[in-house]
Amino acid sequence: MYVAWSFDSGWRGSCHSFGRLAAETGGSRMQSLEIRIDVPPEKRREFLIAVESLIERAPPATAGCRGCRFFERHGSPHEFLWQEDWEERAQLEQRMASGDFRTLLGALRVLGRTHEMRITRPESAAER
């Protein structure tokens, strides 16, 4: 189980999200990008500072991004999950080809180890 981060207060809880997550799921075309990261204890602080900056640069809703969230694995303070929800696969692919996305991946790889990166539909994510 992952818990969400809020950089405003350092609070962690199971309900907080970042960005523009819509109340509706966006239909069957909606896609989610998930990146699981392990961060060495000595790089945790630097990693969280970098993620805070990356969240501030999250894609705008007008680009088709429905939400951007960052989670810490409960009971494991060095395992994290970055998640983005997109209205359509083409918009997600455009994001993945962008310079901002390469910056995100670069930061995640320099400060941690990417375990898994996958694209899912929200319905399949709910079934896990």
C-alpha positions in Angstrom: 0.0 0.0 0.0 1.2 3.5 -0.9 0.4 6.7 0.9 0.4 10.1 -0.8 2.7 13.0 -0.1 1.8 16.7 0.3 4.8 18.9 0.0 3.0 21.9 1.5 3.0 20.4 5.0 5.0 17.2 4.8 1.8 15.4 5.6 1.3 11.8 4.4 -2.1 10.3 4.1 -4.1 7.9 1.9 -6.4 10.4 0.2 -4.3 13.3 -0.9 -3.5 13.8 -4.5 -1.7 16.4 -6.7 -2.7 18.0 -10.0 -6.0 18.0 -11.6 -7.4 14.5 -10.9 -11.0 14.5 -12.2 -13.8 13.1 -10.1 -14.8 10.9 -13.1 -12.5 8.2 -14.4 -12.5 9.6 -17.9 -13.8 6.5 -19.7 -12.1 3.4 -21.1 -9.6 5.4 -23.2 -8.0 6.9 -20.1 -4.4 5.7 -19.5 -2.2 5.8 -16.4 1.6 5.9 -16.3 3.2 4.3 -13.2 6.8 4.5 -12.2 8.1 2.6 -9.1 11.3 3.9 -7.6 13.7 2.8 -4.9 15.8 5.6 -3.3 18.9 4.9 -1.2 18.5 6.4 2.4 21.3 8.9 1.9 19.5 10.3 -1.2 16.0 10.5 0.2 16.0 14.2 1.1 17.5 15.2 -2.3 15.0 13.0 -4.0 12.0 14.5 -2.3 13.3 18.0 -3.1 13.6 17.1 -6.8 10.1 15.5 -6.8 8.6 18.6 -5.3 10.0 20.6 -8.2 8.8 18.1 -10.8 5.3 18.1 -9.4 5.2 21.9 -9.7 6.0 21.3 -13.4 3.3 18.7 -13.9 1.6 18.7 -17.2 -1.4 21.1 -17.5 -5.0 19.8 -17.7 -5.2 21.4 -21.1 -2.6 18.9 -22.3 -4.9 16.0 -21.4 -3.4 15.2 -18.0 -6.1 14.3 -15.5 -3.8 14.0 -12.5 -0.2 13.6 -11.2 0.4 11.9 -7.9 3.4 10.8 -5.8 3.3 8.1 -3.2 5.5 6.6 -0.6 5.1 2.9 0.2 3.6 2.4 3.7 6.3 1.1 6.1 9.1 1.4 3.5 10.3 5.1 3.4 12.6 4.5 0.4 10.0 3.0 -2.0 8.0 5.5 -4.1 5.4 5.5 -6.9 4.9 8.3 -9.5 1.6 8.2 -11.2 0.0 10.3 -14.0 -3.5 9.8 -15.5 -4.1 10.8 -19.1 -7.3 11.2 -21.1 -6.0 9.3 -24.1 -3.0 7.1 -25.0 -1.8 9.5 -27.7 -1.5 12.3 -25.1 0.5 10.1 -22.8 2.8 9.1 -25.7 3.3 12.8 -26.5 4.2 13.4 -22.8 6.7 10.5 -22.9 8.4 12.0 -25.9 8.7 15.5 -24.2 11.8 17.1 -22.7 10.0 17.4 -19.3 9.5 13.7 -19.2 13.1 13.0 -20.0 14.0 15.4 -17.1 11.6 13.4 -14.8 13.2 10.1 -15.8 16.7 11.5 -15.5 16.0 12.8 -11.9 14.4 9.5 -10.9 17.4 7.5 -12.3 20.1 9.7 -10.8 18.6 9.8 -7.4 17.1 6.3 -7.3 16.6 3.1 -9.1 13.5 2.7 -11.3 12.0 -0.8 -10.7 9.2 -0.6 -13.1 7.5 1.7 -15.6 4.2 0.7 -17.0 1.1 2.0 -18.7 -2.3 0.8 -17.4 -5.9 1.6 -17.7 -7.5 2.7 -14.4 -9.9 -0.2 -14.5 -7.0 -2.7 -14.6 -5.2 -0.8 -11.8 -8.2 -1.1 -9.6 -8.2 -4.9 -10.0 -4.7 -5.3 -8.5 
